[in-house]
Amino acid sequence: MPRGEHNRSDRDRDHERRQLRAEETGSQEILDEGIIQVQVIPQDDNWGETATSITETATSIVTLSETDLSDVVKERRRFSCVNFSRHVKIVPEAFLSMFAVISPILFVVFPVVTWKPTPCGTNCDGLFISFAVKELLLVIGIWALYFRMSRVTLPRVFVLRVGVMVLVFLVLVCYWLFYGLRIIEKKTEQFVDILHFAVTLTDTLLFLHYASLVVLWIRQTDPLFTLKVIRSTDGVSRFYNIGPLSIQRTAVFVLEQYYKDFPEYNPYLTQTPARSSHKQFSSLKFYDIDGKQNDKVNPRAKAILTAASTRRRDPARNDRFYEEAEFDRKVKRRKARLSNACEEAFGHIKRVQLERGPCVPMDPEETAQSLFPSFARPLQKYLRTVRLHHRFTMDGIIKHLAHCLTFDMTPKAFLERYMNDQPCVEFTTKKRTQTWSIVCEEQVTKSLSSSTVFQLKSEDISLVVTIRKLPYFDISEDEFDFESNKFVLRLNSETSV
């Protein structure tokens, strides 16, 4: 082999050896004009072991695959469609409300502009004040009850709400017909009659608004049914009382309570601990006295062996018990270490005033970045033990620590987010729209009954809702004789009394 080729092969081996060493240590060497070392820090997996502060400027490049881009596009399209439907549902209500508010005003203004009836003088002052106040109350009531952005997209229409809107529309049509026949056609000369007609329309609309308030809101607050909501994946259940609602409105109530009361579903906690794998042999052994080897087993012996194996105690139950007890003990030990580390870290903090002292004061963000490495490793071990490390990142923990330092919270208040079960709403900020579907044998617009059962399905979990009617309570009053409330001791030599 020539000498040049031998040197080139040695350089190639040295270069490959350096690349292997760089991959093992997590760094990359680029030999151009100088040496640049870039340390790769996995944020999600090893943020507790390598807490590093970077002072230079850095550029992050996010790569998305085609599937990720398609998911993002689908999510944006779905959100735009849902947002459009939310605004479209307000259009009929807004049109009907504007028509109801403007109609009494038109009843008064139209005759004055066209044929100018005889003014009523001081007799109409009180009617004008009453008319103005009622119009103002009607506008406020409609705005408070109907003009609210809906947070839910239902599969069917809200029957009671549509019924109230239809009733209001029919009342307005009837009033306009009588107004055209009695006032416009005859051109009533007395302005007081026209004003009375407009005031009666305003009164009718106020009464309809009060009726809709009773039907849509007050009636549904009376508890009539008990709901049992159970999550099918891990068996967490809650009970709620509810009034006479439809099935789809009950689904909305269940989801509102679910995101508030149910802990976040963690699929890693549902997995049972790994059991020790060992072969289990029967305690009964059979020997051939005659020394003949026969592959066929005697049926009687086989039956005895089966009965004995069923009477044996399964050791897997004991293994499961001890492994779960060991897991609980490990969690308590990690929790104690984490609490001790956080208390020691918080003990080094003292709030100071703006004047300069022996130490340079820091803002909450800088203080959080300085304190985090002191308890990062115990926190990481605890989160890995309880299988919650995929929910929290280093930046999120530092931000939460700075928030706790700003409001002078204790270490227990800081650790509450990681040691206690958090509701589902804590981890739903990433997705702006939560998609659920109702599975029920009955129509979702029907009212609840004592035999109604339906299911709410999402991508990963499902909720099964069972409805039971509350019983009728018959409470009676019973008298108590306070004068005969006296006692006598029965002395007995065998007791201490």
SEMAR-678024 format. One line per field, with one value per residue (C-alpha): residue number from 1; residue in one letter; chain; x, y, z. Coordinates in Angstrom, 3 decimals. Layout:
N
pos	[NUM:...]
code	[A:...]
unit	[A:...]
c1	[X:...]
c2	[Y:...]
c3	[Z:...]
This chain:
497
pos	[1:2:3:4:5:6:7:8:9:10:11:12:13:14:15:16:17:18:19:20:21:22:23:24:25:26:27:28:29:30:31:32:33:34:35:36:37:38:39:40:41:42:43:44:45:46:47:48:49:50:51:52:53:54:55:56:57:58:59:60:61:62:63:64:65:66:67:68:69:70:71:72:73:74:75:76:77:78:79:80:81:82:83:84:85:86:87:88:89:90:91:92:93:94:95:96:97:98:99:100:101:102:103:104:105:106:107:108:109:110:111:112:113:114:115:116:117:118:119:120:121:122:123:124:125:126:127:128:129:130:131:132:133:134:135:136:137:138:139:140:141:142:143:144:145:146:147:148:149:150:151:152:153:154:155:156:157:158:159:160:161:162:163:164:165:166:167:168:169:170:171:172:173:174:175:176:177:178:179:180:181:182:183:184:185:186:187:188:189:190:191:192:193:194:195:196:197:198:199:200:201:202:203:204:205:206:207:208:209:210:211:212:213:214:215:216:217:218:219:220:221:222:223:224:225:226:227:228:229:230:231:232:233:234:235:236:237:238:239:240:241:242:243:244:245:246:247:248:249:250:251:252:253:254:255:256:257:258:259:260:261:262:263:264:265:266:267:268:269:270:271:272:273:274:275:276:277:278:279:280:281:282:283:284:285:286:287:288:289:290:291:292:293:294:295:296:297:298:299:300:301:302:303:304:305:306:307:308:309:310:311:312:313:314:315:316:317:318:319:320:321:322:323:324:325:326:327:328:329:330:331:332:333:334:335:336:337:338:339:340:341:342:343:344:345:346:347:348:349:350:351:352:353:354:355:356:357:358:359:360:361:362:363:364:365:366:367:368:369:370:371:372:373:374:375:376:377:378:379:380:381:382:383:384:385:386:387:388:389:390:391:392:393:394:395:396:397:398:399:400:401:402:403:404:405:406:407:408:409:410:411:412:413:414:415:416:417:418:419:420:421:422:423:424:425:426:427:428:429:430:431:432:433:434:435:436:437:438:439:440:441:442:443:444:445:446:447:448:449:450:451:452:453:454:455:456:457:458:459:460:461:462:463:464:465:466:467:468:469:470:471:472:473:474:475:476:477:478:479:480:481:482:483:484:485:486:487:488:489:490:491:492:493:494:495:496:497]
code	[M:P:R:G:E:H:N:R:S:D:R:D:R:D:H:E:R:R:Q:L:R:A:E:E:T:G:S:Q:E:I:L:D:E:G:I:I:Q:V:Q:V:I:P:Q:D:D:N:W:G:E:T:A:T:S:I:T:E:T:A:T:S:I:V:T:L:S:E:T:D:L:S:D:V:V:K:E:R:R:R:F:S:C:V:N:F:S:R:H:V:K:I:V:P:E:A:F:L:S:M:F:A:V:I:S:P:I:L:F:V:V:F:P:V:V:T:W:K:P:T:P:C:G:T:N:C:D:G:L:F:I:S:F:A:V:K:E:L:L:L:V:I:G:I:W:A:L:Y:F:R:M:S:R:V:T:L:P:R:V:F:V:L:R:V:G:V:M:V:L:V:F:L:V:L:V:C:Y:W:L:F:Y:G:L:R:I:I:E:K:K:T:E:Q:F:V:D:I:L:H:F:A:V:T:L:T:D:T:L:L:F:L:H:Y:A:S:L:V:V:L:W:I:R:Q:T:D:P:L:F:T:L:K:V:I:R:S:T:D:G:V:S:R:F:Y:N:I:G:P:L:S:I:Q:R:T:A:V:F:V:L:E:Q:Y:Y:K:D:F:P:E:Y:N:P:Y:L:T:Q:T:P:A:R:S:S:H:K:Q:F:S:S:L:K:F:Y:D:I:D:G:K:Q:N:D:K:V:N:P:R:A:K:A:I:L:T:A:A:S:T:R:R:R:D:P:A:R:N:D:R:F:Y:E:E:A:E:F:D:R:K:V:K:R:R:K:A:R:L:S:N:A:C:E:E:A:F:G:H:I:K:R:V:Q:L:E:R:G:P:C:V:P:M:D:P:E:E:T:A:Q:S:L:F:P:S:F:A:R:P:L:Q:K:Y:L:R:T:V:R:L:H:H:R:F:T:M:D:G:I:I:K:H:L:A:H:C:L:T:F:D:M:T:P:K:A:F:L:E:R:Y:M:N:D:Q:P:C:V:E:F:T:T:K:K:R:T:Q:T:W:S:I:V:C:E:E:Q:V:T:K:S:L:S:S:S:T:V:F:Q:L:K:S:E:D:I:S:L:V:V:T:I:R:K:L:P:Y:F:D:I:S:E:D:E:F:D:F:E:S:N:K:F:V:L:R:L:N:S:E:T:S:V]
unit	[A:A:A:A:A:A:A:A:A:A:A:A:A:A:A:A:A:A:A:A:A:A:A:A:A:A:A:A:A:A:A:A:A:A:A:A:A:A:A:A:A:A:A:A:A:A:A:A:A:A:A:A:A:A:A:A:A:A:A:A:A:A:A:A:A:A:A:A:A:A:A:A:A:A:A:A:A:A:A:A:A:A:A:A:A:A:A:A:A:A:A:A:A:A:A:A:A:A:A:A:A:A:A:A:A:A:A:A:A:A:A:A:A:A:A:A:A:A:A:A:A:A:A:A:A:A:A:A:A:A:A:A:A:A:A:A:A:A:A:A:A:A:A:A:A:A:A:A:A:A:A:A:A:A:A:A:A:A:A:A:A:A:A:A:A:A:A:A:A:A:A:A:A:A:A:A:A:A:A:A:A:A:A:A:A:A:A:A:A:A:A:A:A:A:A:A:A:A:A:A:A:A:A:A:A:A:A:A:A:A:A:A:A:A:A:A:A:A:A:A:A:A:A:A:A:A:A:A:A:A:A:A:A:A:A:A:A:A:A:A:A:A:A:A:A:A:A:A:A:A:A:A:A:A:A:A:A:A:A:A:A:A:A:A:A:A:A:A:A:A:A:A:A:A:A:A:A:A:A:A:A:A:A:A:A:A:A:A:A:A:A:A:A:A:A:A:A:A:A:A:A:A:A:A:A:A:A:A:A:A:A:A:A:A:A:A:A:A:A:A:A:A:A:A:A:A:A:A:A:A:A:A:A:A:A:A:A:A:A:A:A:A:A:A:A:A:A:A:A:A:A:A:A:A:A:A:A:A:A:A:A:A:A:A:A:A:A:A:A:A:A:A:A:A:A:A:A:A:A:A:A:A:A:A:A:A:A:A:A:A:A:A:A:A:A:A:A:A:A:A:A:A:A:A:A:A:A:A:A:A:A:A:A:A:A:A:A:A:A:A:A:A:A:A:A:A:A:A:A:A:A:A:A:A:A:A:A:A:A:A:A:A:A:A:A:A:A:A:A:A:A:A:A:A:A:A:A:A:A:A:A:A:A:A:A:A:A:A:A:A:A:A:A:A:A:A:A:A:A:A:A:A:A:A:A:A:A:A:A:A:A:A:A:A:A:A:A]
c1	[0.000:1.407:2.358:-0.117:-3.036:-1.942:-1.891:-5.274:-6.790:-5.346:-6.910:-10.243:-10.067:-9.253:-12.114:-14.609:-13.293:-13.861:-17.391:-18.223:-16.803:-18.858:-22.062:-21.447:-20.773:-23.689:-21.482:-20.427:-17.083:-16.902:-13.360:-13.410:-11.438:-11.914:-13.569:-17.243:-18.820:-22.603:-24.054:-27.383:-29.707:-32.864:-35.423:-38.129:-36.093:-32.988:-33.842:-33.230:-29.771:-28.357:-29.618:-27.647:-28.087:-27.305:-26.271:-25.625:-28.193:-29.658:-31.895:-34.361:-35.582:-38.847:-39.346:-42.828:-43.649:-46.454:-48.716:-48.093:-48.873:-52.064:-53.112:-52.466:-54.482:-57.364:-57.356:-57.469:-60.285:-62.281:-61.804:-62.828:-65.978:-66.902:-66.234:-68.399:-71.283:-71.072:-71.567:-74.236:-76.457:-76.714:-78.041:-81.723:-81.832:-80.300:-82.732:-85.768:-84.543:-83.991:-87.431:-89.023:-87.255:-87.888:-91.564:-93.006:-90.898:-92.185:-95.768:-95.240:-93.058:-94.872:-98.180:-96.298:-94.352:-97.268:-100.644:-99.696:-102.458:-103.758:-101.269:-102.512:-100.623:-99.806:-101.869:-99.192:-96.178:-96.544:-97.098:-93.954:-91.850:-93.284:-92.720:-89.069:-88.306:-89.900:-87.975:-84.724:-85.541:-86.417:-83.087:-81.125:-83.055:-82.549:-78.847:-78.352:-80.306:-79.744:-76.699:-74.020:-71.456:-72.215:-69.410:-71.080:-72.120:-75.088:-76.090:-79.766:-81.599:-82.606:-86.350:-87.448:-85.385:-86.757:-90.278:-89.873:-88.526:-91.473:-93.927:-92.320:-92.421:-96.144:-96.931:-95.099:-96.905:-100.286:-99.534:-98.422:-101.599:-103.844:-101.747:-102.271:-106.012:-106.908:-104.468:-102.888:-106.014:-108.310:-105.611:-106.434:-106.451:-105.945:-102.255:-103.004:-104.578:-101.483:-99.240:-101.392:-101.073:-97.242:-97.109:-99.201:-96.756:-93.847:-95.638:-96.305:-92.653:-91.541:-93.904:-92.588:-89.043:-89.944:-91.603:-88.505:-86.342:-88.491:-88.629:-85.009:-83.198:-85.166:-87.086:-83.896:-82.226:-84.592:-82.795:-84.831:-82.300:-78.983:-76.245:-73.534:-70.617:-67.928:-64.830:-64.507:-60.706:-59.770:-63.119:-63.114:-66.720:-68.644:-72.274:-74.255:-77.799:-79.548:-82.934:-85.293:-82.990:-82.760:-80.135:-77.887:-78.112:-77.260:-74.203:-73.096:-73.536:-71.563:-68.648:-68.551:-68.312:-65.899:-63.220:-63.550:-63.881:-62.206:-58.427:-56.503:-56.412:-52.932:-52.701:-49.344:-50.824:-53.385:-50.646:-50.075:-46.511:-44.381:-44.726:-41.810:-41.671:-41.023:-42.317:-44.884:-44.739:-47.301:-46.643:-47.727:-45.285:-46.021:-43.521:-43.726:-43.066:-42.541:-40.000:-41.908:-41.893:-45.341:-46.116:-49.843:-51.041:-53.614:-56.985:-57.495:-54.064:-54.752:-58.012:-56.238:-53.555:-56.172:-58.094:-54.920:-53.788:-57.159:-56.935:-53.463:-53.140:-52.107:-48.796:-49.501:-51.899:-49.197:-46.754:-49.230:-49.907:-46.238:-45.374:-48.156:-47.056:-43.471:-44.631:-46.541:-43.509:-41.278:-43.647:-43.732:-39.934:-39.516:-42.164:-40.385:-37.050:-38.641:-40.385:-37.159:-35.189:-37.807:-37.953:-34.179:-34.218:-37.006:-35.162:-32.452:-34.923:-35.691:-37.728:-35.807:-36.698:-35.450:-32.366:-29.060:-27.686:-24.764:-26.320:-27.680:-31.469:-32.974:-36.399:-38.644:-37.538:-33.839:-34.478:-36.442:-33.642:-31.148:-33.247:-34.395:-31.130:-31.149:-34.303:-34.485:-33.199:-35.589:-38.460:-37.522:-37.264:-40.634:-42.346:-40.841:-41.980:-45.589:-45.353:-46.096:-42.845:-44.466:-46.793:-44.278:-41.327:-38.416:-39.656:-43.125:-41.745:-39.498:-42.409:-44.595:-41.786:-41.440:-45.211:-45.045:-42.119:-43.949:-46.863:-44.752:-46.092:-44.713:-42.963:-46.159:-48.084:-45.451:-45.499:-49.313:-49.347:-47.123:-48.163:-51.961:-54.271:-54.974:-58.310:-58.581:-58.880:-55.218:-54.024:-56.543:-55.048:-53.223:-56.390:-58.869:-61.739:-62.630:-64.556:-67.084:-69.876:-73.092:-74.148:-77.722:-80.643:-83.123:-83.393:-80.981:-83.735:-85.908:-86.091:-84.347:-85.982:-85.008:-83.873:-81.761:-78.189:-75.867:-72.167:-69.846:-66.913:-63.670:-60.479:-58.943:-61.618:-65.354:-67.832:-70.845:-73.709:-76.498:-79.564:-81.642:-84.619:-84.475:-87.075:-89.942:-89.179:-92.020:-90.872:-93.127:-92.794:-92.572:-92.987:-90.393:-91.251:-88.466:-90.015:-89.556:-85.935:-84.556:-82.428:-81.832:-78.599:-78.896:-76.151:-74.375:-71.512:-69.843:-69.346:-67.530:-70.747]
c2	[0.000:3.461:5.732:8.505:6.107:4.700:8.227:9.015:5.869:6.820:10.289:8.735:6.449:9.400:11.415:8.538:8.029:11.726:11.562:8.528:10.259:13.381:11.351:9.632:12.857:14.757:17.367:18.015:19.338:21.416:21.964:24.855:27.842:27.162:24.706:25.264:23.042:22.905:20.993:19.360:19.660:17.515:19.751:17.232:14.241:15.526:19.040:18.112:16.691:19.402:22.823:25.270:29.006:30.311:33.926:33.997:34.453:31.269:30.450:27.598:25.873:23.957:21.215:19.942:16.865:16.654:14.939:17.698:20.365:18.591:18.349:22.060:22.916:20.690:22.245:25.757:24.854:23.240:26.236:28.641:26.605:26.466:30.182:30.944:28.826:30.562:33.959:32.754:31.514:35.062:36.519:35.379:36.404:39.792:40.437:39.466:41.505:44.609:44.176:43.867:46.962:49.186:48.231:50.279:53.275:53.013:52.850:56.281:57.939:56.858:58.756:61.888:61.893:61.060:62.547:64.321:63.415:65.745:66.069:65.090:67.703:67.053:63.844:61.977:62.990:60.047:57.679:58.964:58.427:54.928:54.093:55.230:53.326:50.119:50.355:50.762:47.759:45.692:46.493:45.638:42.389:41.228:42.055:40.241:37.090:36.503:38.419:36.166:34.337:30.640:28.337:25.192:23.927:21.575:18.881:19.962:23.209:24.323:23.638:25.926:28.822:28.443:28.219:31.509:33.177:31.915:33.190:36.651:36.713:35.815:38.526:41.141:40.074:40.289:43.747:45.004:43.645:45.360:48.514:48.577:47.900:50.092:52.988:53.335:52.553:54.738:57.353:57.812:61.462:60.976:60.592:59.203:56.094:55.494:55.906:53.479:50.913:51.218:50.945:47.755:46.216:47.104:45.545:42.364:42.064:42.553:39.790:37.474:38.226:37.337:34.106:33.155:33.821:31.448:28.724:28.833:29.492:29.471:26.250:24.322:25.176:22.967:19.587:16.688:14.079:12.663:12.045:9.447:10.290:7.637:7.794:4.487:4.494:4.612:4.405:7.868:8.833:11.848:12.555:15.700:16.976:18.586:19.965:19.038:19.576:17.976:15.344:17.679:20.394:17.767:16.832:20.471:20.524:17.269:18.585:21.831:19.875:17.328:19.878:21.295:18.227:15.315:14.901:14.797:11.336:9.831:6.620:5.697:5.366:2.783:0.297:-2.202:-2.630:-5.214:-8.510:-10.787:-13.353:-16.802:-20.160:-21.630:-25.352:-27.549:-28.810:-32.306:-34.620:-38.017:-40.851:-44.022:-46.858:-49.424:-47.241:-47.147:-43.917:-43.184:-39.848:-40.211:-38.851:-40.794:-38.953:-39.474:-38.042:-35.144:-34.377:-34.502:-32.139:-29.672:-29.661:-29.133:-26.266:-24.508:-24.820:-23.320:-19.682:-17.616:-15.897:-13.128:-11.533:-11.263:-9.899:-7.218:-6.246:-5.897:-4.054:-1.514:-1.047:-0.560:1.992:3.972:3.910:5.115:7.975:9.073:8.967:11.035:13.484:13.961:14.607:17.091:18.946:19.158:20.436:23.097:24.279:24.640:26.539:28.877:29.486:31.380:33.956:37.223:40.052:43.329:46.934:48.949:50.331:48.631:46.318:43.923:41.757:42.819:42.271:40.181:40.100:36.970:35.494:35.708:34.347:31.415:30.570:30.658:28.457:25.884:23.847:23.270:21.106:20.215:16.675:15.694:17.216:15.271:12.006:12.576:13.413:10.350:8.174:9.346:9.395:13.086:14.219:14.497:17.288:19.787:21.450:23.331:26.701:26.081:25.121:28.195:30.408:28.881:29.322:33.002:33.403:31.879:34.106:37.214:36.607:35.296:31.749:28.986:25.842:23.834:26.268:25.850:22.049:21.854:21.827:18.754:16.746:17.000:15.912:18.828:19.245:18.692:22.406:22.868:20.938:22.019:25.416:24.084:23.096:25.915:23.596:20.372:17.959:15.562:13.423:12.136:8.493:7.913:5.723:8.569:11.941:14.419:17.063:14.954:15.661:13.484:10.456:7.963:5.426:7.720:6.605:8.298:8.411:11.303:10.273:12.081:11.039:9.190:8.902:8.491:9.419:7.260:9.202:7.405:9.342:8.489:10.463:11.896:10.395:12.278:13.303:13.079:14.982:15.027:16.679:14.619:15.867:15.387:15.369:17.335:16.959:13.180:13.496:11.927:8.853:6.381:4.445:0.692:-0.268:-3.531:-4.877:-6.573:-3.320:-0.098:1.963]
c3	[0.000:-0.824:2.007:1.038:1.034:4.408:5.919:4.351:5.900:9.291:8.999:8.056:11.084:13.355:11.885:12.395:15.934:16.706:15.309:17.460:20.520:19.735:19.399:22.724:24.636:23.007:21.297:17.735:16.580:13.434:12.217:9.780:11.025:14.716:17.082:18.016:20.638:20.685:23.595:22.906:25.909:25.689:27.348:28.164:29.264:31.053:32.143:35.759:35.154:32.900:33.918:31.764:31.256:27.741:27.290:23.541:20.840:19.466:16.547:16.810:13.665:14.008:11.477:10.736:8.762:6.259:8.783:11.336:8.756:7.762:11.417:11.895:8.777:9.889:13.343:11.883:9.500:12.283:14.549:11.775:11.047:14.729:15.120:12.071:13.393:16.768:15.141:12.703:15.531:16.915:13.627:13.970:17.624:16.847:13.982:16.096:19.078:16.959:15.392:18.864:20.227:17.193:16.660:19.592:18.544:14.980:16.282:17.853:15.196:12.008:12.646:13.707:10.429:8.098:9.142:12.418:14.898:17.571:20.446:23.886:25.894:29.546:29.656:27.702:29.840:32.202:29.302:27.574:30.719:31.228:27.560:27.674:30.902:29.613:26.352:28.299:30.515:27.465:25.805:28.965:29.484:25.910:26.045:29.374:28.475:24.764:23.547:25.000:22.943:23.066:24.204:22.852:19.443:19.891:17.368:17.434:18.084:21.561:21.411:24.255:22.965:19.441:20.856:22.716:19.563:17.512:20.122:20.092:16.294:16.252:18.824:16.750:13.566:15.313:16.682:13.270:11.661:14.202:13.908:10.158:10.402:13.383:13.211:9.764:7.763:9.891:10.551:14.204:15.184:18.932:19.684:23.136:21.575:19.470:22.514:24.520:21.739:21.739:25.552:25.483:22.988:25.268:28.253:26.290:25.273:28.879:30.028:27.304:28.398:31.980:30.791:28.789:31.845:33.921:31.263:30.129:33.408:36.659:36.008:35.238:38.546:40.573:41.073:39.762:38.601:39.794:37.248:37.629:35.341:35.020:32.853:31.062:30.808:34.509:36.348:37.971:38.768:40.083:40.997:40.169:40.649:37.711:36.737:33.871:30.883:27.482:26.763:24.774:27.431:30.043:27.981:28.105:31.891:32.248:30.181:32.149:35.390:33.905:33.073:36.586:38.838:37.050:37.245:33.998:32.480:32.576:30.529:32.085:35.574:34.445:33.625:36.393:37.716:35.995:37.704:38.347:35.607:36.944:35.997:38.274:38.709:40.281:43.778:42.734:40.954:39.416:39.229:37.221:39.657:36.973:35.242:31.984:30.097:28.784:27.137:27.698:31.031:33.031:32.899:36.626:37.402:35.124:36.953:40.327:39.046:37.735:41.021:43.029:40.814:41.217:45.021:45.061:45.882:42.901:43.752:41.231:43.692:46.335:43.780:42.762:46.366:47.290:44.088:44.635:48.252:47.101:44.526:47.184:49.484:46.646:45.836:49.478:49.684:46.521:47.708:51.029:49.313:46.934:49.758:51.751:48.736:47.943:51.562:51.641:48.328:49.446:52.716:50.847:49.507:51.194:49.729:49.807:49.103:46.146:47.913:47.277:49.916:50.258:47.518:44.162:44.133:41.349:39.756:40.111:36.769:37.632:41.118:39.699:37.265:40.148:42.465:39.934:39.702:43.498:43.372:39.672:40.122:42.989:41.012:37.905:39.841:41.472:38.167:36.543:39.423:39.219:35.378:34.972:33.364:29.933:31.129:32.484:30.766:32.241:30.978:32.396:35.815:35.952:34.954:37.668:40.208:39.265:39.684:43.178:44.144:42.936:45.318:48.262:48.108:50.288:48.978:49.554:47.376:44.653:44.831:44.881:41.079:40.914:43.993:43.697:40.925:38.620:36.818:33.097:32.395:33.420:30.361:27.707:26.863:23.812:21.926:21.552:20.616:22.399:20.169:21.721:20.307:21.916:21.607:22.763:21.740:22.214:20.523:22.075:22.198:24.519:28.229:30.761:32.319:34.998:32.371:30.180:29.497:27.035:26.237:25.470:23.286:22.601:20.868:23.823:26.501:26.900:29.627:30.422:32.025:33.900:35.072:38.135:39.363:42.860:45.241:46.755:50.344:52.854:55.947:58.991:62.367:65.553:69.088:71.790:75.485:77.172:80.655:80.647:79.566:82.780:83.483:86.335:86.959:87.413:89.833:89.206:91.280:88.300:86.381:87.147:87.213]
